[in-house]
Amino acid sequence: MNPCGGDLPGVLGDTMPFLCGGAWITVQATLGGMVLATALALAAGLAALSRRRAVRAVARVYLEFFRGTSVIVQMFWIFFALPVLTGYRVAPLFAGILALGLNLGAYGSEVVRGAVQAVPQAQREAAVALNLTPYQRMRYVILPQALVGMIPPLNNTYIELLKATSLVSAISVGDLIFESKALINTGSDRVTVMVLVMLFYLLLAAVITLCMRTLERRAARMVGRDVAAFRLRLKGGH
Amino acid sequence: MDWSWDRAWEIAPELFTRGLAVTLQATLGGAVLAFTLGLALALLLRSRRPWVRLPVRGFVEVVRSTPLLAQLFILYYVFPSTFGITMSALTTGIVGLGVHYATYTAEVYRSGIDGVPRGQWEAAVALNLPRFRTWTGVILPQAIRRVLPALGNYLIGIFKESPQLALITVVDVLGLARILAAEDFRYLEPLTLAGLFFLVIAIPSSILVRRLERRLEHG
C-alpha cells in the first residue's frame, strides 16, 4: 500500500497525502539549506584562519551578524524587507533556503575552523617540507583529515537546519508544519496530525544521522583511519 | 532605497518598550524553566533504574530532534482540546521554550557532573555525607560553576529563538513588528528595527559570556 495514498484507512487517508507533500517541501528546503550552509561554512571557516586581517574580519562580521539573530528574523527580513530595498521579489522557498543557509553556514564555519585547527601542526610542517603549494597543502593534507573531525558536529548543524526549516511555514511555504496547520484548521484530528508530523521529523533526522555516519566512516578510511577503532581507543584512554 | 526615518522613529519606542517587555518575559520564563527542568532531566538520566532512565532518554531525543515550532503547535492546538489544558499564548510559549531547551541544558549539566573529579565523590563517602548532602553540598556547586558559560550561551539562544512565539500569536518584538508592518504595509522599518534589536542585545551578551568562560578557565 502506498503510505502517501488517499486510499489509506480513516484519518490516515485524509491526512497522509498532504503531509507527504509537506514532507517533500521540507526535504527540499533541508537539502537546499545544506548545500548553501556547507559552502558558506567552508568559505567562512577557512577565511577565519586566513593570514590576511581583512579576510578574517569579513568572516568574523558574517559570523557575528548571522549568529546574532535567529533564522526566523532573518527569513522575515529577506522575504518582506529586502524586496523593498532591491525591488526584486524572491520566491518564498528561495528566501527560506537563503536564510537557512546563511544562518546555519555561520554556525558551520565554527565547526570547519575548529576541525582545521585540530589537524596536528606536524602535518602542515611535513607538507611544507614536501614542497607542496599552499593550495595542495590544504586540498590534499589538511582538509581530508579535518573532514573526519568535522562530520559529527556538522551532523548536529544539519539536524538544527532540518528543525529550522519548520520556519518557512511562516512565509507561506507549504512544508510539513504549514500542511499540519492547514489540516488542523480544516478539522482533521489534531492528535493524529501532530503525531504524524513528529514522526516525519524523527524519520528525516534519523536519515541525516545515518548518512553522516556512513560519510564519516568513508572519510576516515580515506585518510587511513578506522572510526570504530578510533572511538574505542578514545573511550579506553579516558 | 526606500527607508523612512520618520516611520522608524515613530515605531521604535513602542517596539523597544512593549515588544521588549514580552520578549524578556518569554526569555526569562523560558530560561528559568529550562535551567531547572534541565537539571531534573540530567539527574533522572543518571538513574540506575532503566524504567526511569529509558523513557526520559526517549523524551529528550524526541524533543531534541523535532522543531520547537512543532512542539509549540502541540502545546497550542492539541493540549487545550485533548487534555483540557488551556494556557495563554505567552505561557504556552514559555513552556515550549523551557521544555525544548531543558533537553539541551540536561546535556550541559551531565557534562558538568561528569567533570567533577572522582576524588570529590570519594571524599564525600569518606566523610559519611548522606546522598542528598553529597549532591547539594559537594557535586552540584562544582558542576554548575563549571557549566555557567554554557548555560549563559543557552540563555542567549532562548532569547534569539523567542521570536518564534510570534507564530503562535504572542506579541513580542517580532509579533509587534508584524502588526506595525500590517498597518501600512511598510515591512522594511519594523523588521529591520526588530533585527537590530536582537543583534544589539545578543552580540554584547555573547562577548560577556566568552569573558566569563575565560575567567572561569583561569581562576
Chai-1 contact restraints between the chains, C-beta under 6 A:
chainA,res_idxA,chainB,res_idxB,connection_type,confidence,min_distance_angstrom,max_distance_angstrom,comment,restraint_id
A,E64,B,I203,contact,1.0,0.0,6.0,A-B,restraint_1
A,G68,B,L199,contact,1.0,0.0,6.0,A-B,restraint_2
A,G68,B,A202,contact,1.0,0.0,6.0,A-B,restraint_3
A,G68,B,I203,contact,1.0,0.0,6.0,A-B,restraint_4
A,T69,B,G195,contact,1.0,0.0,6.0,A-B,restraint_5
A,T69,B,F198,contact,1.0,0.0,6.0,A-B,restraint_6
A,T69,B,L199,contact,1.0,0.0,6.0,A-B,restraint_7
A,S70,B,K160,contact,1.0,0.0,6.0,A-B,restraint_8
A,S70,B,E161,contact,1.0,0.0,6.0,A-B,restraint_9
A,I72,B,P163,contact,1.0,0.0,6.0,A-B,restraint_10
A,I72,B,Q164,contact,1.0,0.0,6.0,A-B,restraint_11
A,V73,B,P163,contact,1.0,0.0,6.0,A-B,restraint_12
A,V73,B,G195,contact,1.0,0.0,6.0,A-B,restraint_13
A,V73,B,F198,contact,1.0,0.0,6.0,A-B,restraint_14
A,F76,B,L191,contact,1.0,0.0,6.0,A-B,restraint_15
A,W77,B,L191,contact,1.0,0.0,6.0,A-B,restraint_16
A,W77,B,G195,contact,1.0,0.0,6.0,A-B,restraint_17
A,F80,B,Y187,contact,1.0,0.0,6.0,A-B,restraint_18
A,F80,B,L191,contact,1.0,0.0,6.0,A-B,restraint_19
A,A81,B,Y187,contact,1.0,0.0,6.0,A-B,restraint_20
A,A81,B,L188,contact,1.0,0.0,6.0,A-B,restraint_21
A,A81,B,L191,contact,1.0,0.0,6.0,A-B,restraint_22
A,A81,B,T192,contact,1.0,0.0,6.0,A-B,restraint_23
A,V84,B,D2,contact,1.0,0.0,6.0,A-B,restraint_24
A,V84,B,L188,contact,1.0,0.0,6.0,A-B,restraint_25
A,K163,B,P67,contact,1.0,0.0,6.0,A-B,restraint_26
A,S166,B,P67,contact,1.0,0.0,6.0,A-B,restraint_27
A,S166,B,L69,contact,1.0,0.0,6.0,A-B,restraint_28
A,A170,B,L167,contact,1.0,0.0,6.0,A-B,restraint_29
A,I177,B,L69,contact,1.0,0.0,6.0,A-B,restraint_30
A,I184,B,Y77,contact,1.0,0.0,6.0,A-B,restraint_31
A,R190,B,Y77,contact,1.0,0.0,6.0,A-B,restraint_32
A,R190,B,V78,contact,1.0,0.0,6.0,A-B,restraint_33
A,V191,B,V78,contact,1.0,0.0,6.0,A-B,restraint_34
A,V191,B,T82,contact,1.0,0.0,6.0,A-B,restraint_35
A,M194,B,I74,contact,1.0,0.0,6.0,A-B,restraint_36
A,M194,B,V78,contact,1.0,0.0,6.0,A-B,restraint_37
A,V197,B,A70,contact,1.0,0.0,6.0,A-B,restraint_38
A,M198,B,T66,contact,1.0,0.0,6.0,A-B,restraint_39
A,Y201,B,T66,contact,1.0,0.0,6.0,A-B,restraint_40
A,L202,B,S65,contact,1.0,0.0,6.0,A-B,restraint_41
A,A205,B,S65,contact,1.0,0.0,6.0,A-B,restraint_42
